[in-house]
Amino acid sequence: MRDVVVDPAAHNREAWDKYVQEGNEWSTPVSAEDVGRARTGDWSIVLIGREPVDRSWLPADLTGRDVLCLASGGGQQGPILAAAGARVTVFDNSPRQLGQDRMVAARDGLELRTVLGDMRDLSAFGDAAFDVVFHPVSNVFVPDLAAVWRECFRVLRPGGILLSGFLNPDVYLFDHEALDERGELVVVHKLPYSDVTHYSAEERAAKFGADAPLEYSHSLTDQIGGQLAAGFALTGFTEAPHQSNASAPYMSHYFATLAVKPG
Ligand SMILES: C[S@@+](CC[C@H](N)C(=O)[O-])C[C@H]1O[C@@H](n2cnc3c(N)ncnc32)[C@H](O)[C@@H]1O
């Protein structure tokens, strides 16, 4: 055990704010053309990897549906769903990620609400406030998931749906330098992995950079079992490769689930 006394939300807020300034892929807003097409019904959004999410996972008509884009800032999914007719709230821990959504909304005349906070605490929202929670790959940035699933269940209406993307925990078995520099799969970490339990602050700074976000692997019990324990029924599952990682030919990096709050 290393320096586990670290505040992941505070650290990752700064890390993601910095990613925005650096032009991270997941902080790059959609274009005005994308928004214009979405207004005509021609749209797609990403849940895992780079492929569009299966449209059958979302309501055919989003008009007037209350959608929570959870830990989904960056000016990506929220503006597209708003242009498609949904009443969108984007919730994220990074002020700059939310700023990207507000920028697109102002640029393209979209109505969209942004709320700053930690995905483990959705007390900003009442019970049964949403029809859809769209949660792209982001729970890797929090150490514990039970509260996330519990809160998603609470804020959804009966019959409401939760679309979640998350990382295959096996990704964290491997030595990141050997992968990035030599494309070699060298097993170095025991699971569950986290940057804070496996490395000291000095080691993290040397390996990943002092500003890198803190990441936590989560077991499939915590991901899938956690949703079931919160009361959801799982109705969809898919997986996708990483877009560029050297381990991509060997395994799926991403999993996605569709879950329903029983009506
Ligand atoms: C990979 S990005 C996901 C958003 C992106 N639009 C996408 O499609 O993947 C991860 C997001 O999780 C957010 N995040 C990290 N920790 C969080 C937390 N504790 N609560 C809420 N959001 C968090 C980051 O600020 C970032 O916007």
The ligand as an SDF file (V2000), in Angstrom:
LIG
                    3D

 27 29  0  0  0  0  0  0  0  0999 V2000
  -12.7950   10.1330  -20.8360 C   0  0  0  0  0  0  0  0  0  0  0  0
  -13.6600   11.5660  -20.2570 S   0  0  0  0  0  0  0  0  0  0  0  0
  -15.3250   11.1640  -20.6550 C   0  0  0  0  0  0  0  0  0  0  0  0
  -16.0150   12.2450  -21.4280 C   0  0  0  0  0  0  0  0  0  0  0  0
  -15.8400   12.2300  -22.8840 C   0  0  0  0  0  0  0  0  0  0  0  0
  -16.7720   13.1580  -23.4750 N   0  0  0  0  0  0  0  0  0  0  0  0
  -15.9740   10.8580  -23.5180 C   0  0  0  0  0  0  0  0  0  0  0  0
  -16.6960   10.6680  -24.4590 O   0  0  0  0  0  0  0  0  0  0  0  0
  -15.3050    9.9210  -23.1170 O   0  0  0  0  0  0  0  0  0  0  0  0
  -13.6740   11.3030  -18.5130 C   0  0  0  0  0  0  0  0  0  0  0  0
  -14.4580   12.3790  -17.7950 C   0  0  0  0  0  0  0  0  0  0  0  0
  -14.6410   11.9920  -16.4460 O   0  0  0  0  0  0  0  0  0  0  0  0
  -14.5990   13.1800  -15.6830 C   0  0  0  0  0  0  0  0  0  0  0  0
  -14.3770   12.8370  -14.2740 N   0  0  0  0  0  0  0  0  0  0  0  0
  -13.2610   12.3800  -13.6870 C   0  0  0  0  0  0  0  0  0  0  0  0
  -13.4650   12.1420  -12.3770 N   0  0  0  0  0  0  0  0  0  0  0  0
  -14.7600   12.4660  -12.1400 C   0  0  0  0  0  0  0  0  0  0  0  0
  -15.5940   12.4440  -10.9780 C   0  0  0  0  0  0  0  0  0  0  0  0
  -15.1300   12.0330   -9.7990 N   0  0  0  0  0  0  0  0  0  0  0  0
  -16.8780   12.8370  -11.1010 N   0  0  0  0  0  0  0  0  0  0  0  0
  -17.3720   13.2770  -12.2920 C   0  0  0  0  0  0  0  0  0  0  0  0
  -16.6300   13.3310  -13.4160 N   0  0  0  0  0  0  0  0  0  0  0  0
  -15.3440   12.9110  -13.3600 C   0  0  0  0  0  0  0  0  0  0  0  0
  -13.4760   13.9820  -16.3120 C   0  0  0  0  0  0  0  0  0  0  0  0
  -13.4850   15.3320  -15.9170 O   0  0  0  0  0  0  0  0  0  0  0  0
  -13.7510   13.7300  -17.7850 C   0  0  0  0  0  0  0  0  0  0  0  0
  -14.6000   14.7000  -18.3190 O   0  0  0  0  0  0  0  0  0  0  0  0
  1  2  1  0
  2  3  1  0
  2 10  1  0
  3  4  1  0
  4  5  1  0
  5  6  1  0
  5  7  1  0
  7  8  2  0
  7  9  1  0
 10 11  1  0
 11 12  1  0
 11 26  1  0
 12 13  1  0
 13 14  1  0
 13 24  1  0
 14 15  1  0
 14 23  1  0
 15 16  2  0
 16 17  1  0
 17 18  1  0
 17 23  2  0
 18 19  1  0
 18 20  2  0
 20 21  1  0
 21 22  2  0
 22 23  1  0
 24 25  1  0
 24 26  1  0
 26 27  1  0
M  CHG  2   2   1   9  -1
M  END
$$$$
